[in-house]
Amino acid sequence: MDGPLIIGLGDHAECVHANECDAFAMPLHQQLSNGNYDWPVSVLGLEDFDAYLAGHRTARKRAQRARNLGFQFDRIERSDYVDDIYAINTSMPERQGRPMSATYRDRPSFEPLPHYPCPRHRIDTWGVFAGDTLVAYLVLHLSGELVLVSQILGHADYLASDVMYLLVVEALRRLPLPATVFYNRHDSGTEGLRYFKTRLGFAPERVAWAA
């Protein structure tokens, strides 16, 4: 029987400030190694983005459809888009079969993210725009070889336009490679979410988290 996929969160060849990188990685390691995220977790191994696109036709075509409809992808600073993020968060009373928590129903506030000198230990925030309006956003925590999908949400009025595929595909394009992308447990959420993750290339894995 094959052993678990080992995902390292700590030192990486690209790390430039080991102490700061360790301080960033340790809380994530504690969160993930508590036994709740060992099996089955949604994992996507990414080594070559062009090969990824070639092998995932649905993700490629749906992302292109959103582009053709005029949607744009870019890096965001969440503190600049509080109104849009609040509109996204409250655009549906329920998601994944559950009412939205108070965290999302209340108007958010954000501090600007700090400067992260290390490309492998950082938080990245990305968005999809309809004109000047943010309609979907994604928060990624990069830690060593791990890329953790921390938050991902789209406005209900734009989901049918495949903005979420554009959001994820373009974020993957910009990752330092190789990387292992982790998107919660594979058995979480609705069938629609599992379909979305599968079409993007995520698959259930047994993992072990290395500090």
Helices and strands as residue ranges (DSSP letters): E 5-8, H 18-32, E 41-46, H 49-55, H 57-68, E 72-75, G 78-80, H 82-89, E 94-95, E 98-99, H 102-105, E 121-130, E 133-143, E 146-154, G 156-161, H 163-173, E 179-185, H 191-200, E 203-205, E 207-210
